[in-house]
Amino acid sequence: MRLFGLIGYPLGHSFSEQYFNDKFQKEGLSDRYQNFPIESIDEFETLVKDYPDLKGINVTIPYKEAVIPYLDALSKTARAVQAVNTICFCRRSERLGLVGHNTDVTGFERSLKENLSSMPEKALVLGSGGSSKAVCYVLKELNIAVTQVSRVADEGKMAYTDLSKDMVSDHRLIVNTTPLGMHPDPDAAPDIIYEGIGKNHLLFDLIYNPEKTKFLAKGERRGARILNGQKMLVYQAEAAWDIWNRQASETLDL
C-alpha cells in the first residue's frame, strides 16, 4: 500500500483526501490518502520520518513557499515559480529524495484556456502567496500583462488602496488567489472597486468552497463571467497523480 497526503493548516476546507480516496476505490487501488494538518513547517521533517510509506504529498496554504528549504530538488517549473504544491518521494539506490513540483501552473492554465476564447491584454492578480506566484507565471507565459495587488505595496506589487475604478475596468481578467471568502468565512471578499467590473470581465476565484464566493457574486451582479477553482483543483490533482506514478529515475536529479 502506498500512502499519499496533504500538508497545510488548517485543512478542514480541503477536498483532496476525499477526491483521491474515491479515485483509489474506483480504480481498485489499495493506496490511501490522508490529511496532515501541521501547525508549523518545522513539523515536516518529523512527518517524513514517521510515515515511511509516504510516496507523495500535496502542499497547500500556508506552506507552498516555506516547504522549499526541506526539499532536495525542484522541477524546472517549481524553480521558476518558487512555490511548490506537489512533492514526489523518489528513491534511487535506497536514497530518498524529495522533489518539489508545481501543478497549480498546469491546473490554472488549463482551466483558464477552457474559459477564454481570446486572451485579455491585462490581468489583476489579488494576493501575493504561493498560489499567486503560479498564476502570475502562467499569465506572463501567455503574454498577459500582470498587475499584482497585495495588502501592502511592495516591489512589483500595488496596495488595494491604490486601485482605482478605471484600473479595475481596464483589467478584464481578475484572479483572486487569497483565502478571502473561503469557508468558514464566506462573507469576506477582496477590497476592490467592484463598480469598475462589467460584462467584458472574467473573474476567476481559486477558491472552490463555497462554489460561488462573495467576490464572484459581486462580479456576477455587474455582468461579469465568473469561474471558481474547482476545475483547476481537479486538473492540478491529476497532474500530481501523474508525477507520483513516474519512475524515480525520471524525476530525481540530485
Summary of the structure (lengths in Angstrom):
residues: 254
radius of gyration: 18.7
end to end distance: 26.3
largest distance: 59.9
contacts: 819
relative contact order: 0.14
helix: 36%
strand: 24%
